[in-house]
Amino acid sequence: MDETITSFLMLVALGTTVGVVLGGISLFFAVVLWKNIEEVPEESDADSEQTS
């Protein structure tokens, strides 16, 4: 019985660790992409104003 609980807790700990790491990586890339997406319209607006 103790081995079953220990194995279960190890699986929970491993799953939590993987979830936190992948969540952090996803958040990092989401922030980087969001900043790039916000910058693109500003640059295209500046280009269109210069060409006008």
C-alpha positions in Angstrom: 0.0 0.0 0.0 2.8 2.4 0.8 4.5 1.8 -2.5 1.3 2.6 -4.4 0.9 5.9 -2.6 4.6 6.8 -3.1 4.4 6.0 -6.8 1.2 8.0 -7.1 2.8 11.0 -5.3 5.9 10.7 -7.6 3.7 10.8 -10.7 1.8 13.8 -9.3 5.1 15.6 -8.5 6.5 14.8 -12.0 3.3 15.9 -13.7 3.2 19.1 -11.7 6.9 19.9 -12.5 6.4 19.2 -16.2 3.3 21.4 -16.2 5.0 24.3 -14.5 8.0 24.1 -16.8 6.0 23.9 -20.0 3.6 26.6 -18.8 6.6 28.9 -18.1 8.0 28.3 -21.6 4.6 28.8 -23.2 4.1 32.1 -21.3 7.5 33.3 -22.4 6.9 32.6 -26.0 3.4 34.1 -25.8 4.8 37.3 -24.3 7.5 37.5 -27.0 5.1 36.9 -29.8 2.5 39.3 -28.4 5.2 42.1 -28.3 6.2 41.2 -31.9 2.5 41.3 -33.0 2.0 44.7 -31.4 5.1 46.2 -33.0 4.2 45.1 -36.6 1.2 47.5 -37.1 3.2 50.4 -35.7 6.0 49.8 -38.2 3.6 49.4 -41.1 1.8 52.6 -40.1 5.1 54.4 -40.0 6.0 53.1 -43.4 2.7 54.1 -44.9 3.0 57.6 -43.5 6.5 58.0 -45.0 5.4 56.8 -48.4 2.3 59.1 -48.5 
